[in-house]
Amino acid sequence: MDHHVYFWLKEEHKNADDRATFEKGLDSLFKLDGVKGGRWAVPANVMPRPVIDQSWDYALVMQFDSIEAQDAYQVDPDHHVFIDTCKHFWDKVQVRDLA
C-alpha cells in the first residue's frame, strides 16, 4: 500500500533553516520498521493547469507491504518523535492512503 501525506507549512517556517530541519525529519521516517520505500518532494515546476494543485509545500510518499505494516508505522514511537518535533512547522496536513 502507499501512504501519501501533503504538508502546508506556516509562512513563518518557509525559510531555509526551518525547511532543512523539516526535511531532516522527513528523512528520518524512511528508517522506521515496515517502510519499504518512498520519497519526499516539493511541487514540480510544471505548466499551470486547472487540475493541478501546487498549494502544498511538501509531499511524502511511502510504500508498505501491507495495511498492517502501515498501521504499525502509525503507532511507532519514532513516528511520533517526528510529529512532536515538526508539527509546529505545518499549518495543514492531508493524508491519502492507496490500497
Secondary structure, DSSP 8 states (H G I E B T S, - for coil): -EEEEEEEE-GGG-SHHHHHHHHHHHHHHTTSTTEEEEEEE--------TT-----SEEEEEEESSHHHHHHHHH-HHHHHHHHHHTTTEEEEEEEEE-
